[in-house]
């Protein structure tokens, strides 16, 4: 569905992908990481942006580092 949305028309689009923590819990980190990298590749091809809010605390340091390496960080917010 997301890829179809990106393919429609030749205009830039923004996708806000919320609930990654739940998706990781249900599908595992590796599966979701592969999905997100595929989604990112389609976004690059179709002039789209994918924003993925994430709670750092639910990931291992290795998982968080992999995500940061693959996806640019817009802003890291830590407890107030």
PDB file with one MODEL, atoms N, CA, C and O in Angstrom:
MODEL        1
ATOM      1  N   UNK A   1       0.819  -1.169   0.000  1.00  0.00           N
ATOM      2  CA  UNK A   1       0.000   0.000   0.000  1.00  0.00           C
ATOM      3  C   UNK A   1       0.885   1.263   0.000  1.00  0.00           C
ATOM      4  O   UNK A   1       0.618   2.212  -0.738  1.00  0.00           O
ATOM      5  N   UNK A   2       1.927   1.264   0.824  1.00  0.00           N
ATOM      6  CA  UNK A   2       2.809   2.433   0.876  1.00  0.00           C
ATOM      7  C   UNK A   2       3.560   2.639  -0.434  1.00  0.00           C
ATOM      8  O   UNK A   2       3.729   3.771  -0.887  1.00  0.00           O
ATOM      9  N   UNK A   3       4.001   1.563  -1.029  1.00  0.00           N
ATOM     10  CA  UNK A   3       4.723   1.662  -2.299  1.00  0.00           C
ATOM     11  C   UNK A   3       3.783   2.164  -3.394  1.00  0.00           C
ATOM     12  O   UNK A   3       4.168   2.996  -4.216  1.00  0.00           O
ATOM     13  N   UNK A   4       2.561   1.658  -3.402  1.00  0.00           N
ATOM     14  CA  UNK A   4       1.569   2.138  -4.364  1.00  0.00           C
ATOM     15  C   UNK A   4       1.302   3.623  -4.200  1.00  0.00           C
ATOM     16  O   UNK A   4       1.164   4.347  -5.186  1.00  0.00           O
ATOM     17  N   UNK A   5       1.229   4.076  -2.960  1.00  0.00           N
ATOM     18  CA  UNK A   5       1.038   5.500  -2.685  1.00  0.00           C
ATOM     19  C   UNK A   5       2.200   6.317  -3.243  1.00  0.00           C
ATOM     20  O   UNK A   5       1.982   7.368  -3.845  1.00  0.00           O
ATOM     21  N   UNK A   6       3.422   5.850  -3.051  1.00  0.00           N
ATOM     22  CA  UNK A   6       4.590   6.580  -3.548  1.00  0.00           C
ATOM     23  C   UNK A   6       4.627   6.614  -5.071  1.00  0.00           C
ATOM     24  O   UNK A   6       5.086   7.593  -5.658  1.00  0.00           O
ATOM     25  N   UNK A   7       4.150   5.560  -5.707  1.00  0.00           N
ATOM     26  CA  UNK A   7       4.190   5.478  -7.175  1.00  0.00           C
ATOM     27  C   UNK A   7       3.171   6.403  -7.835  1.00  0.00           C
ATOM     28  O   UNK A   7       3.370   6.835  -8.970  1.00  0.00           O
ATOM     29  N   UNK A   8       2.071   6.712  -7.123  1.00  0.00           N
ATOM     30  CA  UNK A   8       1.033   7.566  -7.699  1.00  0.00           C
ATOM     31  C   UNK A   8       1.572   8.954  -7.979  1.00  0.00           C
ATOM     32  O   UNK A   8       2.188   9.577  -7.114  1.00  0.00           O
ATOM     33  N   UNK A   9       1.346   9.421  -9.156  1.00  0.00           N
ATOM     34  CA  UNK A   9       1.756  10.759  -9.588  1.00  0.00           C
ATOM     35  C   UNK A   9       3.254  10.954  -9.395  1.00  0.00           C
ATOM     36  O   UNK A   9       3.933  10.125  -8.790  1.00  0.00           O
ATOM     37  N   UNK A  10       3.736  12.035  -9.907  1.00  0.00           N
ATOM     38  CA  UNK A  10       5.176  12.297  -9.823  1.00  0.00           C
ATOM     39  C   UNK A  10       5.429  13.497  -8.915  1.00  0.00           C
ATOM     40  O   UNK A  10       6.129  14.438  -9.288  1.00  0.00           O
ATOM     41  N   UNK A  11       4.851  13.448  -7.728  1.00  0.00           N
ATOM     42  CA  UNK A  11       5.037  14.533  -6.772  1.00  0.00           C
ATOM     43  C   UNK A  11       5.673  13.977  -5.504  1.00  0.00           C
ATOM     44  O   UNK A  11       5.542  12.793  -5.197  1.00  0.00           O
ATOM     45  N   UNK A  12       6.350  14.834  -4.786  1.00  0.00           N
ATOM     46  CA  UNK A  12       6.977  14.430  -3.530  1.00  0.00           C
ATOM     47  C   UNK A  12       5.901  14.106  -2.495  1.00  0.00           C
ATOM     48  O   UNK A  12       4.864  14.765  -2.427  1.00  0.00           O
ATOM     49  N   UNK A  13       6.167  13.090  -1.703  1.00  0.00           N
ATOM     50  CA  UNK A  13       5.220  12.666  -0.670  1.00  0.00           C
ATOM     51  C   UNK A  13       5.962  12.463   0.641  1.00  0.00           C
ATOM     52  O   UNK A  13       7.174  12.248   0.655  1.00  0.00           O
ATOM     53  N   UNK A  14       5.222  12.534   1.742  1.00  0.00           N
ATOM     54  CA  UNK A  14       5.782  12.275   3.059  1.00  0.00           C
ATOM     55  C   UNK A  14       4.947  11.188   3.718  1.00  0.00           C
ATOM     56  O   UNK A  14       3.718  11.256   3.734  1.00  0.00           O
ATOM     57  N   UNK A  15       5.631  10.181   4.262  1.00  0.00           N
ATOM     58  CA  UNK A  15       4.971   9.090   4.980  1.00  0.00           C
ATOM     59  C   UNK A  15       5.449   9.131   6.418  1.00  0.00           C
ATOM     60  O   UNK A  15       6.651   9.102   6.678  1.00  0.00           O
ATOM     61  N   UNK A  16       4.505   9.199   7.359  1.00  0.00           N
ATOM     62  CA  UNK A  16       4.827   9.120   8.779  1.00  0.00           C
ATOM     63  C   UNK A  16       4.500   7.704   9.219  1.00  0.00           C
ATOM     64  O   UNK A  16       3.332   7.320   9.285  1.00  0.00           O
ATOM     65  N   UNK A  17       5.542   6.925   9.523  1.00  0.00           N
ATOM     66  CA  UNK A  17       5.384   5.513   9.880  1.00  0.00           C
ATOM     67  C   UNK A  17       5.435   5.388  11.394  1.00  0.00           C
ATOM     68  O   UNK A  17       6.515   5.273  11.975  1.00  0.00           O
ATOM     69  N   UNK A  18       4.277   5.410  12.031  1.00  0.00           N
ATOM     70  CA  UNK A  18       4.221   5.303  13.492  1.00  0.00           C
ATOM     71  C   UNK A  18       3.971   3.859  13.901  1.00  0.00           C
ATOM     72  O   UNK A  18       3.440   3.059  13.130  1.00  0.00           O
ATOM     73  N   UNK A  19       4.364   3.543  15.127  1.00  0.00           N
ATOM     74  CA  UNK A  19       4.106   2.213  15.665  1.00  0.00           C
ATOM     75  C   UNK A  19       5.194   1.211  15.359  1.00  0.00           C
ATOM     76  O   UNK A  19       4.946   0.006  15.389  1.00  0.00           O
ATOM     77  N   UNK A  20       6.394   1.678  15.066  1.00  0.00           N
ATOM     78  CA  UNK A  20       7.480   0.752  14.746  1.00  0.00           C
ATOM     79  C   UNK A  20       7.764  -0.194  15.910  1.00  0.00           C
ATOM     80  O   UNK A  20       8.084  -1.363  15.696  1.00  0.00           O
ATOM     81  N   UNK A  21       7.648   0.309  17.141  1.00  0.00           N
ATOM     82  CA  UNK A  21       7.912  -0.531  18.301  1.00  0.00           C
ATOM     83  C   UNK A  21       7.001  -1.758  18.301  1.00  0.00           C
ATOM     84  O   UNK A  21       7.454  -2.877  18.541  1.00  0.00           O
ATOM     85  N   UNK A  22       5.725  -1.539  18.034  1.00  0.00           N
ATOM     86  CA  UNK A  22       4.761  -2.638  17.979  1.00  0.00           C
ATOM     87  C   UNK A  22       5.095  -3.600  16.841  1.00  0.00           C
ATOM     88  O   UNK A  22       5.049  -4.818  17.017  1.00  0.00           O
ATOM     89  N   UNK A  23       5.426  -3.053  15.684  1.00  0.00           N
ATOM     90  CA  UNK A  23       5.760  -3.896  14.535  1.00  0.00           C
ATOM     91  C   UNK A  23       6.998  -4.747  14.815  1.00  0.00           C
ATOM     92  O   UNK A  23       7.061  -5.905  14.403  1.00  0.00           O
ATOM     93  N   UNK A  24       7.979  -4.178  15.512  1.00  0.00           N
ATOM     94  CA  UNK A  24       9.174  -4.950  15.875  1.00  0.00           C
ATOM     95  C   UNK A  24       8.799  -6.057  16.847  1.00  0.00           C
ATOM     96  O   UNK A  24       9.284  -7.182  16.729  1.00  0.00           O
ATOM     97  N   UNK A  25       7.943  -5.744  17.801  1.00  0.00           N
ATOM     98  CA  UNK A  25       7.521  -6.744  18.775  1.00  0.00           C
ATOM     99  C   UNK A  25       6.810  -7.918  18.084  1.00  0.00           C
ATOM    100  O   UNK A  25       7.017  -9.073  18.455  1.00  0.00           O
ATOM    101  N   UNK A  26       5.991  -7.628  17.105  1.00  0.00           N
ATOM    102  CA  UNK A  26       5.219  -8.665  16.414  1.00  0.00           C
ATOM    103  C   UNK A  26       6.018  -9.417  15.355  1.00  0.00           C
ATOM    104  O   UNK A  26       5.793 -10.610  15.149  1.00  0.00           O
ATOM    105  N   UNK A  27       6.953  -8.736  14.677  1.00  0.00           N
ATOM    106  CA  UNK A  27       7.633  -9.325  13.525  1.00  0.00           C
ATOM    107  C   UNK A  27       9.128  -9.525  13.703  1.00  0.00           C
ATOM    108  O   UNK A  27       9.757 -10.209  12.896  1.00  0.00           O
ATOM    109  N   UNK A  28       9.705  -8.946  14.739  1.00  0.00           N
ATOM    110  CA  UNK A  28      11.144  -9.035  14.947  1.00  0.00           C
ATOM    111  C   UNK A  28      11.869  -7.880  14.287  1.00  0.00           C
ATOM    112  O   UNK A  28      11.403  -7.319  13.295  1.00  0.00           O
ATOM    113  N   UNK A  29      13.013  -7.534  14.849  1.00  0.00           N
ATOM    114  CA  UNK A  29      13.764  -6.395  14.345  1.00  0.00           C
ATOM    115  C   UNK A  29      14.275  -6.628  12.926  1.00  0.00           C
ATOM    116  O   UNK A  29      14.163  -5.744  12.077  1.00  0.00           O
ATOM    117  N   UNK A  30      14.833  -7.805  12.661  1.00  0.00           N
ATOM    118  CA  UNK A  30      15.423  -8.055  11.337  1.00  0.00           C
ATOM    119  C   UNK A  30      14.408  -7.904  10.219  1.00  0.00           C
ATOM    120  O   UNK A  30      14.695  -7.287   9.193  1.00  0.00           O
ATOM    121  N   UNK A  31      13.223  -8.466  10.414  1.00  0.00           N
ATOM    122  CA  UNK A  31      12.173  -8.353   9.384  1.00  0.00           C
ATOM    123  C   UNK A  31      11.777  -6.904   9.155  1.00  0.00           C
ATOM    124  O   UNK A  31      11.618  -6.467   8.015  1.00  0.00           O
ATOM    125  N   UNK A  32      11.620  -6.169  10.236  1.00  0.00           N
ATOM    126  CA  UNK A  32      11.222  -4.772  10.100  1.00  0.00           C
ATOM    127  C   UNK A  32      12.345  -3.931   9.504  1.00  0.00           C
ATOM    128  O   UNK A  32      12.078  -2.999   8.744  1.00  0.00           O
ATOM    129  N   UNK A  33      13.588  -4.242   9.834  1.00  0.00           N
ATOM    130  CA  UNK A  33      14.712  -3.512   9.266  1.00  0.00           C
ATOM    131  C   UNK A  33      14.763  -3.713   7.751  1.00  0.00           C
ATOM    132  O   UNK A  33      14.982  -2.759   7.004  1.00  0.00           O
ATOM    133  N   UNK A  34      14.563  -4.941   7.304  1.00  0.00           N
ATOM    134  CA  UNK A  34      14.535  -5.214   5.859  1.00  0.00           C
ATOM    135  C   UNK A  34      13.383  -4.464   5.192  1.00  0.00           C
ATOM    136  O   UNK A  34      13.552  -3.879   4.122  1.00  0.00           O
ATOM    137  N   UNK A  35      12.218  -4.483   5.826  1.00  0.00           N
ATOM    138  CA  UNK A  35      11.055  -3.758   5.294  1.00  0.00           C
ATOM    139  C   UNK A  35      11.360  -2.268   5.177  1.00  0.00           C
ATOM    140  O   UNK A  35      11.081  -1.655   4.146  1.00  0.00           O
ATOM    141  N   UNK A  36      11.934  -1.684   6.233  1.00  0.00           N
ATOM    142  CA  UNK A  36      12.212  -0.246   6.233  1.00  0.00           C
ATOM    143  C   UNK A  36      13.261   0.137   5.198  1.00  0.00           C
ATOM    144  O   UNK A  36      13.149   1.192   4.573  1.00  0.00           O
ATOM    145  N   UNK A  37      14.275  -0.696   5.005  1.00  0.00           N
ATOM    146  CA  UNK A  37      15.281  -0.366   3.993  1.00  0.00           C
ATOM    147  C   UNK A  37      14.678  -0.452   2.592  1.00  0.00           C
ATOM    148  O   UNK A  37      15.028   0.344   1.720  1.00  0.00           O
ATOM    149  N   UNK A  38      13.786  -1.399   2.370  1.00  0.00           N
ATOM    150  CA  UNK A  38      13.088  -1.484   1.081  1.00  0.00           C
ATOM    151  C   UNK A  38      12.203  -0.257   0.882  1.00  0.00           C
ATOM    152  O   UNK A  38      12.166   0.326  -0.201  1.00  0.00           O
ATOM    153  N   UNK A  39      11.495   0.125   1.938  1.00  0.00           N
ATOM    154  CA  UNK A  39      10.641   1.309   1.879  1.00  0.00           C
ATOM    155  C   UNK A  39      11.470   2.555   1.574  1.00  0.00           C
ATOM    156  O   UNK A  39      11.062   3.405   0.783  1.00  0.00           O
ATOM    157  N   UNK A  40      12.641   2.654   2.212  1.00  0.00           N
ATOM    158  CA  UNK A  40      13.541   3.788   1.967  1.00  0.00           C
ATOM    159  C   UNK A  40      13.992   3.820   0.510  1.00  0.00           C
ATOM    160  O   UNK A  40      14.035   4.889  -0.098  1.00  0.00           O
ATOM    161  N   UNK A  41      14.329   2.664  -0.055  1.00  0.00           N
ATOM    162  CA  UNK A  41      14.761   2.604  -1.454  1.00  0.00           C
ATOM    163  C   UNK A  41      13.655   3.097  -2.388  1.00  0.00           C
ATOM    164  O   UNK A  41      13.920   3.866  -3.311  1.00  0.00           O
ATOM    165  N   UNK A  42      12.419   2.657  -2.152  1.00  0.00           N
ATOM    166  CA  UNK A  42      11.298   3.140  -2.967  1.00  0.00           C
ATOM    167  C   UNK A  42      11.097   4.637  -2.778  1.00  0.00           C
ATOM    168  O   UNK A  42      10.793   5.347  -3.736  1.00  0.00           O
ATOM    169  N   UNK A  43      11.262   5.120  -1.555  1.00  0.00           N
ATOM    170  CA  UNK A  43      11.100   6.552  -1.291  1.00  0.00           C
ATOM    171  C   UNK A  43      12.117   7.366  -2.086  1.00  0.00           C
ATOM    172  O   UNK A  43      11.784   8.414  -2.641  1.00  0.00           O
ATOM    173  N   UNK A  44      13.338   6.890  -2.139  1.00  0.00           N
ATOM    174  CA  UNK A  44      14.366   7.586  -2.908  1.00  0.00           C
ATOM    175  C   UNK A  44      14.026   7.627  -4.393  1.00  0.00           C
ATOM    176  O   UNK A  44      14.245   8.640  -5.057  1.00  0.00           O
ATOM    177  N   UNK A  45      13.493   6.532  -4.910  1.00  0.00           N
ATOM    178  CA  UNK A  45      13.125   6.460  -6.322  1.00  0.00           C
ATOM    179  C   UNK A  45      11.934   7.352  -6.674  1.00  0.00           C
ATOM    180  O   UNK A  45      11.820   7.837  -7.800  1.00  0.00           O
ATOM    181  N   UNK A  46      11.056   7.558  -5.704  1.00  0.00           N
ATOM    182  CA  UNK A  46       9.795   8.259  -5.987  1.00  0.00           C
ATOM    183  C   UNK A  46       9.687   9.602  -5.271  1.00  0.00           C
ATOM    184  O   UNK A  46       8.586  10.062  -4.972  1.00  0.00           O
ATOM    185  N   UNK A  47      10.832  10.230  -4.997  1.00  0.00           N
ATOM    186  CA  UNK A  47      10.855  11.577  -4.418  1.00  0.00           C
ATOM    187  C   UNK A  47      10.023  11.689  -3.148  1.00  0.00           C
ATOM    188  O   UNK A  47       9.326  12.683  -2.948  1.00  0.00           O
ATOM    189  N   UNK A  48      10.090  10.692  -2.304  1.00  0.00           N
ATOM    190  CA  UNK A  48       9.286  10.670  -1.089  1.00  0.00           C
ATOM    191  C   UNK A  48      10.179  10.671   0.145  1.00  0.00           C
ATOM    192  O   UNK A  48      11.368  10.361   0.072  1.00  0.00           O
ATOM    193  N   UNK A  49       9.586  11.025   1.268  1.00  0.00           N
ATOM    194  CA  UNK A  49      10.285  11.039   2.544  1.00  0.00           C
ATOM    195  C   UNK A  49       9.529  10.147   3.516  1.00  0.00           C
ATOM    196  O   UNK A  49       8.303  10.217   3.604  1.00  0.00           O
ATOM    197  N   UNK A  50      10.252   9.315   4.241  1.00  0.00           N
ATOM    198  CA  UNK A  50       9.651   8.454   5.256  1.00  0.00           C
ATOM    199  C   UNK A  50      10.180   8.917   6.618  1.00  0.00           C
ATOM    200  O   UNK A  50      11.389   8.958   6.843  1.00  0.00           O
ATOM    201  N   UNK A  51       9.264   9.260   7.512  1.00  0.00           N
ATOM    202  CA  UNK A  51       9.619   9.678   8.870  1.00  0.00           C
ATOM    203  C   UNK A  51       9.195   8.560   9.817  1.00  0.00           C
ATOM    204  O   UNK A  51       8.053   8.101   9.791  1.00  0.00           O
ATOM    205  N   UNK A  52      10.148   8.130  10.660  1.00  0.00           N
ATOM    206  CA  UNK A  52       9.895   6.994  11.552  1.00  0.00           C
ATOM    207  C   UNK A  52      10.243   7.385  12.990  1.00  0.00           C
ATOM    208  O   UNK A  52      11.406   7.300  13.385  1.00  0.00           O
ATOM    209  N   UNK A  53       9.255   7.812  13.774  1.00  0.00           N
ATOM    210  CA  UNK A  53       9.545   8.083  15.184  1.00  0.00           C
ATOM    211  C   UNK A  53       9.824   6.762  15.911  1.00  0.00           C
ATOM    212  O   UNK A  53       9.157   5.758  15.660  1.00  0.00           O
ATOM    213  N   UNK A  54      10.794   6.768  16.795  1.00  0.00           N
ATOM    214  CA  UNK A  54      11.162   5.527  17.494  1.00  0.00           C
ATOM    215  C   UNK A  54      11.575   5.842  18.920  1.00  0.00           C
ATOM    216  O   UNK A  54      12.217   6.857  19.189  1.00  0.00           O
ATOM    217  N   UNK A  55      11.199   4.960  19.820  1.00  0.00           N
ATOM    218  CA  UNK A  55      11.640   5.038  21.211  1.00  0.00           C
ATOM    219  C   UNK A  55      12.931   4.244  21.313  1.00  0.00           C
ATOM    220  O   UNK A  55      12.925   3.018  21.201  1.00  0.00           O
ATOM    221  N   UNK A  56      14.032   4.943  21.524  1.00  0.00           N
ATOM    222  CA  UNK A  56      15.357   4.317  21.563  1.00  0.00           C
ATOM    223  C   UNK A  56      15.430   3.194  22.598  1.00  0.00           C
ATOM    224  O   UNK A  56      16.123   2.198  22.391  1.00  0.00           O
ATOM    225  N   UNK A  57      14.720   3.357  23.699  1.00  0.00           N
ATOM    226  CA  UNK A  57      14.811   2.414  24.811  1.00  0.00           C
ATOM    227  C   UNK A  57      14.339   0.999  24.470  1.00  0.00           C
ATOM    228  O   UNK A  57      14.723   0.050  25.153  1.00  0.00           O
ATOM    229  N   UNK A  58      13.522   0.837  23.437  1.00  0.00           N
ATOM    230  CA  UNK A  58      13.019  -0.500  23.113  1.00  0.00           C
ATOM    231  C   UNK A  58      14.001  -1.295  22.248  1.00  0.00           C
ATOM    232  O   UNK A  58      13.805  -2.487  22.014  1.00  0.00           O
ATOM    233  N   UNK A  59      15.047  -0.635  21.782  1.00  0.00           N
ATOM    234  CA  UNK A  59      16.025  -1.287  20.908  1.00  0.00           C
ATOM    235  C   UNK A  59      17.316  -1.573  21.659  1.00  0.00           C
ATOM    236  O   UNK A  59      17.641  -0.913  22.645  1.00  0.00           O
ATOM    237  N   UNK A  60      18.041  -2.567  21.172  1.00  0.00           N
ATOM    238  CA  UNK A  60      19.391  -2.766  21.679  1.00  0.00           C
ATOM    239  C   UNK A  60      20.274  -1.678  21.055  1.00  0.00           C
ATOM    240  O   UNK A  60      19.880  -1.027  20.087  1.00  0.00           O
ATOM    241  N   UNK A  61      21.446  -1.495  21.610  1.00  0.00           N
ATOM    242  CA  UNK A  61      22.365  -0.487  21.058  1.00  0.00           C
ATOM    243  C   UNK A  61      22.718  -0.831  19.613  1.00  0.00           C
ATOM    244  O   UNK A  61      22.826   0.062  18.772  1.00  0.00           O
ATOM    245  N   UNK A  62      22.898  -2.125  19.320  1.00  0.00           N
ATOM    246  CA  UNK A  62      23.236  -2.559  17.961  1.00  0.00           C
ATOM    247  C   UNK A  62      22.101  -2.207  16.993  1.00  0.00           C
ATOM    248  O   UNK A  62      22.351  -1.688  15.905  1.00  0.00           O
ATOM    249  N   UNK A  63      20.861  -2.488  17.387  1.00  0.00           N
ATOM    250  CA  UNK A  63      19.718  -2.202  16.527  1.00  0.00           C
ATOM    251  C   UNK A  63      19.582  -0.700  16.277  1.00  0.00           C
ATOM    252  O   UNK A  63      19.343  -0.268  15.150  1.00  0.00           O
ATOM    253  N   UNK A  64      19.738   0.085  17.336  1.00  0.00           N
ATOM    254  CA  UNK A  64      19.630   1.544  17.196  1.00  0.00           C
ATOM    255  C   UNK A  64      20.729   2.081  16.282  1.00  0.00           C
ATOM    256  O   UNK A  64      20.488   2.968  15.463  1.00  0.00           O
ATOM    257  N   UNK A  65      21.936   1.536  16.430  1.00  0.00           N
ATOM    258  CA  UNK A  65      23.053   1.959  15.584  1.00  0.00           C
ATOM    259  C   UNK A  65      22.786   1.617  14.116  1.00  0.00           C
ATOM    260  O   UNK A  65      23.078   2.422  13.231  1.00  0.00           O
ATOM    261  N   UNK A  66      22.232   0.429  13.851  1.00  0.00           N
ATOM    262  CA  UNK A  66      21.894   0.048  12.473  1.00  0.00           C
ATOM    263  C   UNK A  66      20.877   1.014  11.869  1.00  0.00           C
ATOM    264  O   UNK A  66      21.028   1.452  10.728  1.00  0.00           O
ATOM    265  N   UNK A  67      19.849   1.340  12.635  1.00  0.00           N
ATOM    266  CA  UNK A  67      18.839   2.277  12.135  1.00  0.00           C
ATOM    267  C   UNK A  67      19.444   3.651  11.860  1.00  0.00           C
ATOM    268  O   UNK A  67      19.149   4.272  10.839  1.00  0.00           O
ATOM    269  N   UNK A  68      20.294   4.124  12.779  1.00  0.00           N
ATOM    270  CA  UNK A  68      20.913   5.435  12.584  1.00  0.00           C
ATOM    271  C   UNK A  68      21.848   5.446  11.381  1.00  0.00           C
ATOM    272  O   UNK A  68      21.985   6.467  10.707  1.00  0.00           O
ATOM    273  N   UNK A  69      22.487   4.322  11.113  1.00  0.00           N
ATOM    274  CA  UNK A  69      23.397   4.244   9.961  1.00  0.00           C
ATOM    275  C   UNK A  69      22.612   4.276   8.648  1.00  0.00           C
ATOM    276  O   UNK A  69      23.075   4.847   7.660  1.00  0.00           O
ATOM    277  N   UNK A  70      21.451   3.676   8.640  1.00  0.00           N
ATOM    278  CA  UNK A  70      20.659   3.559   7.414  1.00  0.00           C
ATOM    279  C   UNK A  70      19.749   4.768   7.184  1.00  0.00           C
ATOM    280  O   UNK A  70      19.456   5.122   6.041  1.00  0.00           O
ATOM    281  N   UNK A  71      19.306   5.396   8.271  1.00  0.00           N
ATOM    282  CA  UNK A  71      18.343   6.494   8.176  1.00  0.00           C
ATOM    283  C   UNK A  71      18.890   7.725   8.896  1.00  0.00           C
ATOM    284  O   UNK A  71      19.336   7.624  10.039  1.00  0.00           O
ATOM    285  N   UNK A  72      18.860   8.877   8.245  1.00  0.00           N
ATOM    286  CA  UNK A  72      19.334  10.091   8.922  1.00  0.00           C
ATOM    287  C   UNK A  72      18.423  10.437  10.102  1.00  0.00           C
ATOM    288  O   UNK A  72      17.207  10.259  10.029  1.00  0.00           O
ATOM    289  N   UNK A  73      19.003  10.917  11.154  1.00  0.00           N
ATOM    290  CA  UNK A  73      18.253  11.307  12.342  1.00  0.00           C
ATOM    291  C   UNK A  73      17.846  12.770  12.202  1.00  0.00           C
ATOM    292  O   UNK A  73      18.686  13.642  11.981  1.00  0.00           O
ATOM    293  N   UNK A  74      16.553  13.025  12.332  1.00  0.00           N
ATOM    294  CA  UNK A  74      16.063  14.404  12.280  1.00  0.00           C
ATOM    295  C   UNK A  74      16.345  15.108  13.597  1.00  0.00           C
ATOM    296  O   UNK A  74      16.840  16.235  13.619  1.00  0.00           O
ATOM    297  N   UNK A  75      16.029  14.438  14.683  1.00  0.00           N
ATOM    298  CA  UNK A  75      16.245  15.022  16.001  1.00  0.00           C
ATOM    299  C   UNK A  75      16.139  13.922  17.046  1.00  0.00           C
ATOM    300  O   UNK A  75      15.193  13.135  17.041  1.00  0.00           O
ATOM    301  N   UNK A  76      17.104  13.875  17.927  1.00  0.00           N
ATOM    302  CA  UNK A  76      17.033  12.955  19.053  1.00  0.00           C
ATOM    303  C   UNK A  76      16.522  13.726  20.252  1.00  0.00           C
ATOM    304  O   UNK A  76      17.075  14.762  20.621  1.00  0.00           O
ATOM    305  N   UNK A  77      15.464  13.215  20.856  1.00  0.00           N
ATOM    306  CA  UNK A  77      14.893  13.865  22.018  1.00  0.00           C
ATOM    307  C   UNK A  77      15.014  12.894  23.188  1.00  0.00           C
ATOM    308  O   UNK A  77      14.599  11.738  23.099  1.00  0.00           O
ATOM    309  N   UNK A  78      15.578  13.374  24.264  1.00  0.00           N
ATOM    310  CA  UNK A  78      15.737  12.551  25.450  1.00  0.00           C
ATOM    311  C   UNK A  78      14.837  13.111  26.534  1.00  0.00           C
ATOM    312  O   UNK A  78      14.340  14.231  26.419  1.00  0.00           O
ATOM    313  N   UNK A  79      14.627  12.338  27.580  1.00  0.00           N
ATOM    314  CA  UNK A  79      13.746  12.732  28.685  1.00  0.00           C
ATOM    315  C   UNK A  79      13.943  14.172  29.112  1.00  0.00           C
ATOM    316  O   UNK A  79      15.048  14.713  29.062  1.00  0.00           O
ATOM    317  N   UNK A  80      12.847  14.775  29.533  1.00  0.00           N
ATOM    318  CA  UNK A  80      12.892  16.193  29.904  1.00  0.00           C
ATOM    319  C   UNK A  80      13.486  16.403  31.259  1.00  0.00           C
ATOM    320  O   UNK A  80      13.594  17.540  31.716  1.00  0.00           O
TER     321      UNK A  80
ENDMDL
END
